[in-house]
Amino acid sequence: MFNSKYPLIQAPMAGGISTPKLAAAVCKAGGVGFLAGGYKTTSALKEEIEQLQKQQPGVFGVNLFVPEEEGNYDLKQYEERIKSTAVTLQEEIGVPRYHDDEWKDKLMLLANHPVPLVSFTFGCPEKNVIRTLQKKGTVVIVTITTPKEAKLAAEAGADALCLQGIEAGGHRGSFNNQEGKEEDYGILELIDLVKKQSSLPLIAAGGIMDKDGVEVVLNAGASAVQIGTAFLCCKESGANSTYKKALLNKTYKETAITRAFTGRRARGLANTFLLSHTDSAPAAYPHVHYMTQPLRKKAAKQGEANYLSLWAGIGHNKVKECSAQEIVRSLMM
Ligand SMILES: Cc1cc2nc3c(=O)[nH]c(=O)nc-3n(C[C@H](O)[C@H](O)[C@H](O)COP(=O)(O)O)c2cc1C
């Protein structure tokens, strides 16, 4: 679909997981590697792009978070709730704040240093943003979680849609993070509904862990797959060892969707922090992300998987420790 050998995209995974090394290995194996621009500074992202380009990867992409409107939240109650974790870890809770993830600078970077593919999550950029990138030869993908979002992305001029089913690991790409407005679809239902309203190429994401899973979504009408969780424990993944161990040792049986770690809904392994705070976590992104950031960092260092965001999709039990190339092969051959 994107001039790659296989219709397989390695999901951008923010938080240091989708390293240039991982993206390069996936490209080399015949898939499409992706860099995650979210949470990173513009200059760090530029460096990663240059690092990857040096390895002549062919088709690769960069993913950006579309910023939310700046909100004002009273987070005192939530701070009280998570205090016990701070005490356990002997760490301070971070100061909640708004940040637009250097949106304009990152767009400028991608306009001045065009890359083959750019995907967006957490919203749909304005038409002129999409058009500017397309004029530079970049293919623009917008992540959607509902048929309504698919319609908005198509109207804004996206070249392709990444359909994220409820099965997916990590943050939901929903355009809206408002409480009470949550709307979720399984990947097959989403493909079916979006196919009826759009002729754009569809990339299916969520819970795809093996060749059978790939075949099911391609047969349902997707042109390609986007896969995250299956790559988490490969040797090129930048996931920290506490995270990898929890996945490989199958420490947690279930995943669940929570706002507890960042204030935005995301699917992760159901550990103590997630189970304790999902019910009370406010829809305050990225404020809650900054509150829990020092706790998560400390937990990772101390090997305390119970207080770390362990993003993973429903297929987490099938995660293997091998090379990215072996994963691409197991999915495609
Ligand atoms: C650890 C992790 C981090 C993620 N970070 C991003 C991100 O930065 N941008 C994005 O568009 N999607 C992100 N996702 C979601 C993926 O793009 C994709 O929808 C998901 O991984 C597919 O489901 P699967 O994990 O079951 O394969 C992330 C997923 C995981 C597991």
The ligand as a MOL file (V3000), in Angstrom:
LIG
                    3D

  0  0  0     0  0            999 V3000
M  V30 BEGIN CTAB
M  V30 COUNTS 31 33 0 0 0
M  V30 BEGIN ATOM
M  V30 1 C 3.0030 1.5600 24.3230 0
M  V30 2 C 2.1360 2.1510 23.2550 0
M  V30 3 C 2.3270 3.4710 22.8920 0
M  V30 4 C 1.5400 4.0320 21.8730 0
M  V30 5 N 1.7920 5.3150 21.4730 0
M  V30 6 C 1.1390 5.7990 20.3850 0
M  V30 7 C 1.5130 7.0640 19.8250 0
M  V30 8 O 2.4410 7.7320 20.2820 0
M  V30 9 N 0.8100 7.5000 18.7510 0
M  V30 10 C -0.2040 6.7720 18.1920 0
M  V30 11 O -0.7960 7.2040 17.2060 0
M  V30 12 N -0.5680 5.5800 18.7030 0
M  V30 13 C 0.0840 5.0750 19.7690 0
M  V30 14 N -0.2610 3.8410 20.2610 0
M  V30 15 C -1.4060 3.1100 19.6670 0
M  V30 16 C -0.9970 2.3730 18.4010 0
M  V30 17 O -0.8470 3.2780 17.3430 0
M  V30 18 C -2.0170 1.3180 17.9620 0
M  V30 19 O -3.2880 1.8890 17.8200 0
M  V30 20 C -2.1080 0.1320 18.8930 0
M  V30 21 O -0.8450 -0.2480 19.3610 0
M  V30 22 C -2.7410 -1.0320 18.1670 0
M  V30 23 O -3.1350 -2.0290 19.0530 0
M  V30 24 P -2.1710 -3.1990 19.5660 0
M  V30 25 O -1.2840 -2.5360 20.5720 0
M  V30 26 O -3.1000 -4.1700 20.1490 0
M  V30 27 O -1.3990 -3.6970 18.3810 0
M  V30 28 C 0.5180 3.2590 21.2590 0
M  V30 29 C 0.3410 1.9270 21.6570 0
M  V30 30 C 1.1350 1.3610 22.6280 0
M  V30 31 C 0.9290 -0.0890 22.9910 0
M  V30 END ATOM
M  V30 BEGIN BOND
M  V30 1 1 1 2
M  V30 2 1 2 3
M  V30 3 2 2 30
M  V30 4 2 3 4
M  V30 5 1 4 5
M  V30 6 1 4 28
M  V30 7 2 5 6
M  V30 8 1 6 7
M  V30 9 1 6 13
M  V30 10 2 7 8
M  V30 11 1 7 9
M  V30 12 1 9 10
M  V30 13 2 10 11
M  V30 14 1 10 12
M  V30 15 2 12 13
M  V30 16 1 13 14
M  V30 17 1 14 15
M  V30 18 1 14 28
M  V30 19 1 15 16
M  V30 20 1 16 17
M  V30 21 1 16 18
M  V30 22 1 18 19
M  V30 23 1 18 20
M  V30 24 1 20 21
M  V30 25 1 20 22
M  V30 26 1 22 23
M  V30 27 1 23 24
M  V30 28 2 24 25
M  V30 29 1 24 26
M  V30 30 1 24 27
M  V30 31 2 28 29
M  V30 32 1 29 30
M  V30 33 1 30 31
M  V30 END BOND
M  V30 END CTAB
M  END
